[in-house]
Amino acid sequence: MSKIEELVKKVIAQVLCIKTKKIALTDSITKDIGADDLDWIEILINIEKEVGFDIPDKKALEMETVKDMVTYIEERFTNK
C-alpha cells in the first residue's frame, strides 16, 4: 500500500468514523463507503490540507472511487 493510499484511507476513516481495513481501493466513496455530500466535502478539505494543494472542483466531481482519488494525488506529486 502506498503512502498516498494510506493517507486517503486514513482521512476517509476519520471523517466517517470507520476502520481503514473496511476501505478498499475499488470502493465508491459515496455508494460503498456511505459518504454523503457533506462528508465528501470534509474528506476533500482534509485531503487537501494533508497533501498541500487544492483539488479542483471539476477533478473532485470526477472522483468516484478511493482509487480515483489516490491516482489523482499520485499523478500530481509525480508531475510537480
C-alpha positions in Angstrom: 0.0 0.0 0.0 1.4 3.4 -1.0 1.7 6.3 1.5 -0.9 8.2 -0.5 -3.3 5.3 -0.3 -2.7 5.1 3.4 -3.3 8.8 3.8 -6.6 8.8 1.7 -7.9 5.8 3.6 -7.0 7.4 7.0 -8.8 10.6 6.2 -11.9 8.8 4.9 -11.9 6.6 8.0 -11.6 9.6 10.3 -14.4 11.5 8.7 -16.8 8.6 8.5 -15.7 7.0 11.9 -14.9 3.6 10.3 -11.8 1.4 10.3 -9.4 1.7 7.4 -9.5 -2.0 7.0 -13.1 -1.7 5.7 -12.0 0.6 2.9 -11.0 -1.0 -0.4 -9.4 0.9 -3.4 -12.3 -0.1 -5.6 -14.9 1.2 -3.2 -17.1 4.1 -4.3 -16.7 6.8 -1.7 -20.4 7.6 -1.7 -22.1 4.3 -2.7 -19.9 1.7 -0.9 -18.5 3.6 2.0 -21.5 5.8 2.6 -20.2 9.3 2.4 -22.9 12.0 1.9 -22.3 15.3 0.3 -21.1 17.0 3.5 -18.8 14.0 4.3 -17.3 14.3 0.7 -16.5 18.0 1.2 -14.9 17.3 4.6 -12.9 14.4 3.1 -11.7 16.7 0.3 -10.8 19.6 2.6 -8.8 17.2 4.9 -7.0 15.6 1.9 -6.1 19.0 0.5 -4.6 20.0 3.9 -2.6 16.8 4.1 -1.2 16.9 0.6 -0.7 20.7 0.5 -2.6 21.5 -2.7 -6.1 22.2 -3.8 -8.1 19.6 -5.8 -10.0 21.5 -8.5 -13.8 21.1 -8.2 -14.0 19.6 -11.7 -11.5 16.8 -10.8 -13.2 16.2 -7.4 -16.5 15.6 -9.2 -14.8 13.0 -11.4 -13.6 11.0 -8.4 -15.9 8.1 -7.8 -13.6 5.6 -6.0 -10.9 5.6 -3.5 -8.5 4.6 -6.3 -9.6 7.6 -8.4 -8.5 9.9 -5.5 -5.3 8.1 -4.9 -4.4 8.1 -8.6 -5.0 11.8 -9.0 -2.9 12.7 -5.9 -0.1 10.4 -7.0 -0.1 11.9 -10.5 0.0 15.5 -9.0 3.1 14.6 -7.0 4.7 12.9 -10.0 4.1 15.9 -12.2 5.3 18.6 -9.8 
